[in-house]
Amino acid sequence: MLKSRSIVVINFGSINFWLFLAKSFPENMRKSLFAGLILLLITPLILKAQDDDLVDPVLIKIKANILSLADSVPVPYANVLNLRTHSGTITNNGGYFTLEMLNIDSLIITSIGYQKSVLKVPANYSGYTTLNFYIQPVSYGLGEVKVDGEKPKVDLGFETGRPTEIAPELRGDAFNEAPPVLAAFFNPISYWQYYLSKKEKRKREVRKEMVVQKNWEMHSQNYNKEKVMMLTGLNEAAADSFMVWFNSQDVLPYLSSEYQVRATVIEFFHYYQIEKAQTASPQPSPK
């Protein structure tokens, strides 16, 4: 693309001639002549400057990043609108976009939390480089927010008791053991309540399950796969097989101590190896 250039040629010999000639004119005509001469000199310079500002419209494909003016962080999913064609695009999650446009078009950038910006492409941009445009973030001043509320009351359809910090297994042990026969004569209400009350039966069953659960939790601290793998040297899959066999022997009570667990596991692992070896060895065929 070629731009036309104005060539300004000033003939200083002609200027000297007109200045010499102007001395013979009257005063008022001399002023008009000077004004015309100055206008004649300035007009080509003005035309040259205007010619330099003219840019021929060329179709380009702009590649640019939209960044925050505050911290140069990319602005994701910002709207990019061509003001002339009313078409546009959006930036990706890294603030980058591409768009076909004329090099004389203006772009409007909008995004939540940022001021609306109008951007112009540099006149010498060819589309081979990536431009960086910066937009100004908007700060909103928010007043104090106070939230008041009440805990809703939920109707469960039945009466609920008051919460207590006493452990469940310690809440009334009067009916954990069967009362003696003599209690039927001295305290018949408590005696028959133990045997006939469904509520007391449920309490005893729950307490029994709680004791079993607590014993199992304590037992699992001493007897678990990690301990078995450490004592036997087995891998995870082999330890699973051994534990299935070991549990079927039913030789380890819930209340076993850590020492009892170690000794029992080592002892029965020896039996497990013998049994496994016998199973793996071929049996002689009967004659």
N, C-alpha and C positions, 0 to 999 in steps of 0.2 A: 504494500500500500504506500503510495507516494503522496506527500502533502505538498501543496503549492506554497511557495515562499515568495514574499514580496521583496523586491530588491530596491533599496532606496539609494539613489545617486544624487549627491548634492554637488552642484557645480559652484565652487566658491568664487570662481572668476565672474560668473553671472551675478552673484550676490553683490560683489564689490561694484559691479557696473550699476546695478539698481540703487545701491546706496549713494553712489556718486550722482546718479540722475535725480534721486529724490531731493537733493539739496537745492535744486532749482525750482521745486514746486512750492506752492503756498503752504502755510503752516497746517491748515485743516486737511488739505489733500495729502500732506506728508504723513499725518497720523493714520489716515486710511490706508496709505500705501504700506506703512509698517505693519499694520494689523493684517493686511492681506498676505504680506510676506511671511509673517509668523504662522498664519494658518496654513500657508502652502508648505512650510517646513514640518509642521506637526502632523498634518493629515496622513502622510505615508507611514509615519511611526505608529499611529493609532490603528491603521489598517493592518500593519504587520503584526501587532499584538493580538488583534482579534483573530487573525489568521492562525496564529499559534495555538489559540484556545479551541479551535474547531477540531473535533474528533469524528472520523468516519465511523458509522455504526457497523460493527462486525459481530457475527455470531460466535460466542465463546462458550466453553463449558467450565464454569467456575468450580474450584475445589477449595473448601475453606473449613476452618474450625471456629466454632463459637465458644468463647471463653468468658469467664467472669472477670470483671475489672478488679474485683476485690482481692482475689487470690489466684487468678489464672487457672481456675479449675474448669474443665469442660462443662458446658451446659447441655445436658442430654434432652432430647425430644423437644427442642425449641422449634417454633413455627417460622419458616422462611417463605416470604411472599414477595413475588415480583410485582411491583407497583404498576407497571405498564400492562402486563397480560393478566394479572390477578390469578396466576398459577404459582405453584410453589412446591415445597417439600418440607421435611422435618429432619432434624439432626438425629444421628444414632446415639447410642448410649455413651459414646466418646466425644460427642459434640461436633462430629464431622458430617458434612453434606456435600453433594454435587448437584449442579443445576445448569441447564442450558439457558442462556440469556444473551442479550446484546451488551456490549461493553459500555453502553450509555445508560443502561437500566439502573434503577435503584431498588434495593431490597429492604423490606420491613421485617425486623426480627422481633418476635414476641415470645415470652416464656413466663410461666408462673414464678413470681418472686423477683422479676427483673423489669426494668423500665423498657418501654417500647423504643426501639432504635431504628433509624433509617441509615442504611449503609450504601455507599457508592463504591464501585469497583475502580481501582486505579486505571488511568487512561492507557498506560503502557502494559497492562496485564495481558498475557498471552494464553493463559490456561495451563501452562506447564508446571507451575509451582502451586503450593498450598498456602492460602492466605490465612491470617489470624485476625478475627474481628472480636472486639471486646464490648460487652454490654454491662450496664450499671445495675447491680442488685438493689432491691428495694428493702428497706428495714421498716417493719411495722411495730409501733409501740403499743403494747397491750397492757391494759390495766389489771389490777388484782382480781383474780377469780376465786370466789369463795363458794364451796359446795357444802351444803347442809343436807343431811339425810337421816332417816330413822331406820333401824333394823326392822325388817318386816316380820310380823308374827305369822308363822305357818301353822295352820290347823291340821294336825296329823290324824285326826279322827279318834284319838285315844289319849288317855291321861299320860303325862310324862312326869317323871320324878325330878328332883333337884340334882344337879351334878355334884359329885363328891370326889375327893382326891384319894380316898381309901382304896387300896387294891382290891379287885373283885374277889380274890380267894380269901380275903380277910373279912369280908362283910357277912358276919354271922355264921359261926361254925357250930351252932347248937344242934343242927340236924345232919351233920356230916357222918355221925356214927349212930347206929341203931340204938335206941334207948333200951335199957333192961326191962324185964317183965315187971319188976316192982314198980316201974314208973307208971304202969297202967292203973295202979291203985292210988299212988300219991299225986300224979299229974296226968290224968287220963287224956286231957285235951292235947297236950304235947305228944303223948304216945300215939294216939290215933292220927294226929296230924302228920306225923312222920310216915306212916304207912298208907294213909288214904289221900293226902293232899297231892294233887297233880303238880301244883306249883313247886312244892318242895322236891318232888322227884325230878322235875326239870332242872332245878338248881343243882342237885347232886350230879346229874349227867353233865351239865355245863362245866362244873368245877372239875370233874374227872377228865374231861377233854382238855381243859386248860392245863391241868397238871401234866397230861401226856404231851401236849404241845411244848410246854416249857422244858420237859425232860428231853424231848427230841432236839430242841434248839441247843441245849447244853451238850447233848450227845454229838450233834453235827459239828461242833467245834473241835472235837477230838477224833471223830471218824468221818472223813470226807475223801474225795478223790485225790486231792493234793497230798494228804497224808499217806494214802495208800501208794501213790506213785513214788513218794519219797522213800517209803519203807521197803517196797518191792523192786523198784527200778523199772517198772513197767511203763509203757507209753499210755497215752490217754485211752485208746481203743482197747488195749489189753487190760487196763485197770478197770474199765467198765465190765468186761466179761468176768474178771475175778470177783468184783463186788457183787455181781448178780449171784454167782455161785456161793460167795461167802454169806450173803444175806439169807440164802436158802438154808444154810446150816443152823441158823437161829442160835448162835452161841455167844452173842454179845448183848448183854442187858443194856437198857437205856441209861442206867446209872453207873456205867463203867467209868473208871477214872482214865486219865490219859495213859498211865503206865499199863493198865489192863488192856486198853485198846491196842497199844503197840505190841505187847506180848502176844495177844490173841491173833492179830493180823499176821505177824511173822510166823507163828506156829502153823496156822491154817494155810498160809501161802505155800509152805513146804508140802502139806497134804495135797494142795491143789496142783502143784507141779507133778507129784507122783501120779495122781489120777489122770492128769492130762497126758503124761507120758505113756501110761498104760492104754489109754484110749487111742493114742496115735500109733502105737506099735501094732503090727499085723498079728492077728490071732492064728495059731497053727490049726490047719484044717484037720478034722477028725478022720482017722483011717478006717 
